[in-house]
């Protein structure tokens, strides 16, 4: 059955869900037009340093941003000062700039450092990769813009997410996923890796010896676990601690885990099992993982705008004021697109007040 692509909009943010015919969430992404991650953007850049130890060069882009161009992606043989055309292949992370590749074909007559063209949005990427999927959008302006690219597939609806989709999306914000058989996965992101701890909990397994039962339980969890990795866009190094099994027995899970990961479009690699029995997975990082997008002052501010919009829908004519921490106020002031979108939707200029007494991501309606 053909899946459905859904775009639920609020000021400054588009939540994107690909759902199966039975309503199950297949893909999830966030798009923030006023703060894009830059993936796919083409830039004119200038080589500012060669770093032999890293086998590449640093390139100055627009707005003081620096990216890294590996020698294997076109950096070999470039001299400091060279003006080149590059494409962002991986979003910035952890204080590091974006990863780059040479833009091919190179534009003719390149004369400056700066943005040449934006890359595809997460919504456009999913609409392109699922070319038969209808696209349901709850904002008329976005629907009109999408029709220019995707035609009659785009349908304007009153609400893009139903209650079931909202529940599934809300669950992704939690650090724990509960599976149908009662087992649980706990997600622990760190700057270096993401650790996943599987707990059998109330789950039951096949009858038989303890070792066989534990192996059967873990095998049964593989598809759901791989789905969670994909929906949360976990990336980089991932370690999985499976439930119950002794370390020496866990390598037997390799074929089933590899098969579950093979369904992922990013093609994560199962590297093997450590001496402690952790499965080692390397999943390419392109766009930021969901847990990074859902934290910080900007994320809190956009959640506050979504709350304001819902409150105003319940009380038409009311123009509430948003009282937030200085960090949240600064983030919203920097995102001009979010403020303009709020005004377009409500007819009111966004009123912001700063309260230093609130926590860094705190806010309330005034």
C-alpha positions as CSV (number, residue, x, y, z in Angstrom):
1,X,0.0,0.0,0.0
2,X,1.1,3.6,-0.8
3,X,2.2,5.5,2.3
4,X,1.1,9.1,3.0
5,X,3.4,12.1,3.6
6,X,2.0,14.5,6.2
7,X,3.3,18.0,6.9
8,X,2.0,19.6,10.1
9,X,3.0,23.2,10.3
10,X,3.4,25.8,13.1
11,X,5.3,29.1,13.2
12,X,8.9,28.4,12.2
13,X,8.6,24.6,12.0
14,X,7.2,21.8,9.8
15,X,6.8,18.4,11.4
16,X,7.0,15.7,8.7
17,X,5.6,12.2,9.0
18,X,5.5,9.4,6.5
19,X,2.8,7.0,7.6
20,X,1.8,3.5,6.3
21,X,-1.8,2.6,5.4
22,X,-2.4,1.3,8.9
23,X,-1.1,4.6,10.4
24,X,2.3,3.3,11.5
25,X,5.0,5.9,11.4
26,X,7.6,5.1,8.8
27,X,9.7,8.2,8.7
28,X,9.9,11.4,10.8
29,X,11.7,14.7,10.2
30,X,11.7,18.3,11.3
31,X,12.2,21.3,9.0
32,X,12.8,24.8,10.4
33,X,12.8,27.2,7.5
34,X,14.4,30.0,9.5
35,X,17.2,27.8,10.8
36,X,17.9,25.2,8.1
37,X,20.6,22.6,8.7
38,X,22.3,23.5,5.3
39,X,22.5,19.9,4.0
40,X,22.7,20.0,0.2
41,X,23.4,23.8,0.0
42,X,25.9,24.9,-2.6
43,X,28.4,27.5,-1.6
44,X,31.2,29.5,-3.0
45,X,34.1,29.0,-0.5
46,X,37.7,29.9,0.0
47,X,40.3,27.5,1.2
48,X,41.8,28.9,4.4
49,X,44.0,26.1,5.7
50,X,45.4,22.7,4.8
51,X,45.5,20.1,7.6
52,X,47.6,17.1,6.5
53,X,46.9,15.2,9.7
54,X,43.2,15.3,8.8
55,X,43.7,14.8,5.0
56,X,41.7,17.8,3.9
57,X,41.3,21.5,4.0
58,X,39.2,24.0,5.9
59,X,37.0,26.2,3.7
60,X,35.4,29.6,4.7
61,X,31.7,29.8,3.7
62,X,29.1,32.5,4.2
63,X,28.4,34.2,7.5
64,X,31.7,33.2,9.1
65,X,31.0,29.5,8.9
66,X,33.9,27.1,8.2
67,X,33.5,23.7,6.7
68,X,35.9,20.7,6.2
69,X,36.6,19.4,2.7
70,X,38.3,16.0,2.8
71,X,40.9,15.2,0.2
72,X,38.8,12.3,-0.9
73,X,35.9,14.6,-1.6
74,X,37.9,17.1,-3.8
75,X,40.2,18.8,-1.4
76,X,43.4,17.1,-2.7
77,X,45.8,19.5,-4.4
78,X,43.9,22.7,-3.4
79,X,46.0,25.7,-2.3
80,X,45.2,28.1,0.5
81,X,43.3,31.1,-1.0
82,X,41.6,29.1,-3.8
83,X,38.0,30.0,-4.5
84,X,36.0,26.9,-5.0
85,X,32.4,25.7,-5.2
86,X,31.3,23.2,-2.6
87,X,28.2,21.4,-1.3
88,X,27.4,20.6,2.3
89,X,27.1,16.8,2.7
90,X,26.7,16.7,6.5
91,X,25.3,19.2,8.9
92,X,27.4,20.9,11.6
93,X,27.7,19.0,14.9
94,X,29.1,19.5,18.3
95,X,30.8,22.7,17.6
96,X,32.3,21.3,14.4
97,X,31.5,22.9,11.0
98,X,29.7,21.1,8.2
99,X,31.3,18.4,6.0
100,X,31.8,19.4,2.4
101,X,32.3,17.9,-1.1
102,X,33.2,19.7,-4.3
103,X,30.2,20.9,-6.2
104,X,29.9,19.3,-9.5
105,X,29.5,20.5,-12.1
106,X,31.2,23.6,-10.9
107,X,29.3,26.9,-11.7
108,X,30.9,29.0,-14.3
109,X,32.4,32.4,-13.3
110,X,32.5,31.9,-9.6
111,X,33.6,35.2,-8.0
112,X,32.5,35.2,-4.4
113,X,32.2,33.4,-1.1
114,X,28.5,32.8,-0.3
115,X,25.4,30.7,-0.8
116,X,24.9,29.7,-4.4
117,X,21.7,27.7,-3.9
118,X,19.8,26.0,-1.0
119,X,19.7,22.3,-0.8
120,X,16.4,20.3,-0.7
121,X,14.3,20.5,2.4
122,X,13.6,17.3,4.4
123,X,10.0,17.6,3.1
124,X,11.1,17.8,-0.5
125,X,13.5,14.9,0.0
126,X,10.8,12.6,1.3
127,X,8.3,13.7,-1.4
128,X,10.9,12.9,-4.0
129,X,12.0,9.6,-2.6
130,X,8.3,8.5,-2.2
131,X,7.1,9.7,-5.5
132,X,3.7,8.0,-5.3
133,X,2.8,9.2,-1.8
134,X,0.0,11.8,-1.5
135,X,1.2,14.9,0.4
136,X,-1.2,16.2,3.1
137,X,-0.4,19.8,4.2
138,X,-2.3,21.9,6.7
139,X,-1.0,25.3,5.6
140,X,-2.3,26.9,2.4
141,X,0.9,28.8,1.7
142,X,3.1,25.8,1.9
143,X,0.6,23.7,0.0
144,X,0.7,26.2,-2.9
145,X,4.5,26.2,-2.9
146,X,4.6,22.4,-2.9
147,X,2.1,22.1,-5.8
148,X,4.5,23.9,-8.0
149,X,7.0,21.0,-7.5
150,X,4.8,18.0,-6.8
151,X,1.5,18.8,-8.5
152,X,-1.8,17.2,-7.7
153,X,-0.2,14.9,-5.1
154,X,-0.4,17.8,-2.7
155,X,-3.7,18.2,-0.8
156,X,-4.6,21.0,1.6
157,X,-6.2,19.6,4.8
158,X,-7.4,21.0,8.1
159,X,-5.1,18.8,10.2
160,X,-2.2,16.9,8.7
161,X,-1.6,14.8,11.8
162,X,-4.4,12.7,13.4
163,X,-4.3,11.6,17.0
164,X,-2.5,8.4,16.3
165,X,0.3,10.2,14.5
166,X,0.6,12.8,17.2
167,X,1.0,10.1,19.8
168,X,3.7,8.3,17.8
169,X,5.6,11.6,17.2
170,X,5.3,12.5,20.9
171,X,6.8,9.2,21.9
172,X,9.9,9.9,19.9
173,X,10.7,12.8,22.2
174,X,11.0,10.3,25.2
175,X,14.3,8.6,25.9
176,X,12.5,5.2,26.3
177,X,10.6,3.2,23.7
178,X,8.1,0.5,24.9
179,X,7.6,-2.3,22.5
180,X,4.4,-4.4,21.9
181,X,5.7,-7.4,24.0
182,X,6.5,-5.2,27.0
183,X,10.3,-4.9,26.4
184,X,11.9,-1.5,26.6
185,X,14.7,0.3,24.9
186,X,16.4,3.2,26.7
187,X,18.4,5.7,24.6
188,X,21.4,7.5,26.0
189,X,23.0,10.0,23.6
190,X,26.5,11.3,24.4
191,X,28.8,13.5,22.3
192,X,30.8,10.5,21.3
193,X,28.1,7.8,20.7
194,X,24.5,6.7,21.5
195,X,24.1,3.8,23.9
196,X,20.9,1.7,23.7
197,X,20.0,-0.5,26.6
198,X,17.4,-3.2,26.0
199,X,15.4,-4.5,28.9
200,X,13.1,-7.5,28.6
201,X,10.7,-6.1,31.2
202,X,7.4,-7.9,31.1
203,X,8.2,-9.5,27.8
204,X,7.8,-13.2,27.3
205,X,9.8,-15.3,25.0
206,X,9.5,-18.7,23.3
207,X,9.5,-21.7,25.6
208,X,12.7,-23.6,26.0
209,X,16.0,-23.1,27.7
210,X,17.0,-19.7,29.1
211,X,19.7,-19.1,26.5
212,X,17.3,-19.9,23.6
213,X,14.5,-17.9,25.2
214,X,16.7,-14.8,25.6
215,X,18.0,-15.1,22.0
216,X,14.5,-15.5,20.7
217,X,13.3,-12.4,22.6
218,X,16.2,-10.2,21.2
219,X,15.6,-11.5,17.7
220,X,11.9,-10.5,18.0
221,X,12.9,-7.0,19.0
222,X,15.2,-6.4,16.0
223,X,12.7,-4.8,13.5
224,X,11.2,-2.5,16.1
225,X,14.6,-1.5,17.4
226,X,15.9,-0.7,13.8
227,X,12.7,1.3,13.3
228,X,13.4,3.4,16.4
229,X,17.0,4.1,15.3
230,X,15.6,5.3,11.9
231,X,12.7,7.4,13.3
232,X,15.0,9.1,15.8
233,X,17.7,9.5,13.2
234,X,20.4,8.2,15.5
235,X,23.7,8.6,13.8
236,X,27.4,8.1,14.3
237,X,28.5,5.4,16.7
238,X,25.7,3.4,18.2
239,X,26.2,0.7,20.9
240,X,23.4,-1.8,21.8
241,X,23.3,-3.8,25.0
242,X,20.9,-6.6,24.3
243,X,18.6,-8.1,27.0
244,X,19.8,-10.9,29.2
245,X,22.2,-12.8,26.9
246,X,25.7,-13.6,27.9
247,X,28.3,-11.7,25.9
248,X,29.7,-14.8,24.2
249,X,26.3,-15.7,22.8
250,X,25.4,-12.3,21.3
251,X,27.3,-12.7,18.0
252,X,24.6,-15.2,17.0
253,X,22.3,-12.2,16.6
254,X,24.4,-10.8,13.8
255,X,22.4,-12.1,10.8
256,X,19.0,-10.9,12.2
257,X,20.3,-7.5,13.2
258,X,22.1,-6.9,9.9
259,X,18.9,-7.8,8.1
260,X,16.9,-5.3,10.2
261,X,19.4,-2.6,9.6
262,X,19.4,-3.2,5.8
263,X,15.9,-1.7,5.6
264,X,17.3,1.7,6.5
265,X,17.9,4.0,3.5
266,X,21.1,5.3,5.2
267,X,22.5,1.7,5.2
268,X,24.0,1.6,8.7
269,X,26.9,-0.9,9.1
270,X,27.0,-3.5,11.8
271,X,30.7,-3.6,12.8
272,X,30.4,-6.6,15.1
273,X,30.2,-7.2,18.9
274,X,32.7,-5.9,21.5
275,X,34.3,-8.1,24.2
276,X,31.5,-6.9,26.5
277,X,28.9,-8.0,24.1
278,X,27.7,-4.6,22.8
279,X,26.7,-4.5,19.1
280,X,28.6,-1.8,17.3
281,X,26.8,0.1,14.6
282,X,27.9,3.0,12.5
283,X,25.1,5.0,10.9
284,X,25.9,7.9,8.6
285,X,25.2,11.3,10.0
286,X,23.8,13.7,7.5
287,X,21.1,15.7,9.2
288,X,21.1,16.3,13.0
289,X,19.5,13.5,15.1
290,X,16.1,14.1,16.5
291,X,17.3,14.4,20.1
292,X,19.5,17.3,19.2
293,X,16.7,19.1,17.3
294,X,14.3,18.8,20.3
295,X,16.5,20.4,22.9
296,X,17.9,23.9,23.3
297,X,16.4,27.4,23.5
298,X,15.4,27.5,19.8
299,X,13.4,24.2,20.1
300,X,11.8,25.4,23.3
301,X,10.8,28.7,21.6
302,X,9.2,26.9,18.6
303,X,7.3,24.6,20.9
304,X,6.1,27.8,22.7
305,X,4.8,29.3,19.4
306,X,3.0,26.1,18.7
307,X,1.4,26.4,22.1
308,X,0.5,30.0,21.5
309,X,-1.2,29.1,18.2
310,X,-3.3,26.4,19.8
311,X,-4.3,28.7,22.6
312,X,-5.4,31.4,20.2
313,X,-7.4,28.9,18.2
314,X,-9.4,28.2,21.4
315,X,-9.8,31.9,22.2
316,X,-10.1,33.8,18.8
317,X,-9.1,37.4,19.1
318,X,-6.8,36.8,22.1
319,X,-3.2,37.9,21.5
320,X,-1.2,36.4,24.3
321,X,2.3,37.5,25.2
322,X,5.2,35.0,25.4
323,X,7.3,35.3,28.5
324,X,10.5,33.3,28.2
325,X,14.0,33.0,29.3
326,X,16.6,35.3,27.8
327,X,18.0,32.4,25.8
328,X,14.6,31.5,24.3
329,X,13.8,35.1,23.5
330,X,17.2,35.6,21.8
331,X,16.6,32.4,19.7
332,X,13.2,33.5,18.5
333,X,14.4,37.0,17.7
334,X,17.2,35.4,15.6
335,X,14.6,33.3,13.7
336,X,12.9,36.0,11.7
337,X,11.0,33.5,9.6
338,X,9.2,32.1,12.7
339,X,8.1,35.6,13.8
340,X,6.9,36.4,10.3
341,X,5.0,33.1,10.1
342,X,3.3,33.8,13.4
343,X,2.1,37.2,12.2
344,X,0.9,35.8,8.9
345,X,-1.1,33.1,10.7
346,X,-2.5,35.2,13.5
347,X,-2.5,38.8,12.3
348,X,-0.6,39.7,15.5
349,X,3.1,40.7,15.9
350,X,4.7,38.2,18.3
351,X,5.1,39.9,21.7
352,X,8.1,38.6,23.6
353,X,9.1,39.4,27.2
354,X,12.3,38.2,28.8
355,X,12.3,36.7,32.4
356,X,15.8,35.9,33.7
357,X,14.2,33.9,36.5
358,X,13.0,31.2,34.1
359,X,15.3,28.2,33.3
360,X,17.2,28.3,30.0
361,X,14.4,26.6,28.1
362,X,11.5,27.9,30.1
363,X,8.6,29.9,28.9
364,X,5.0,30.8,29.8
365,X,2.0,32.6,28.3
366,X,1.3,36.1,29.6
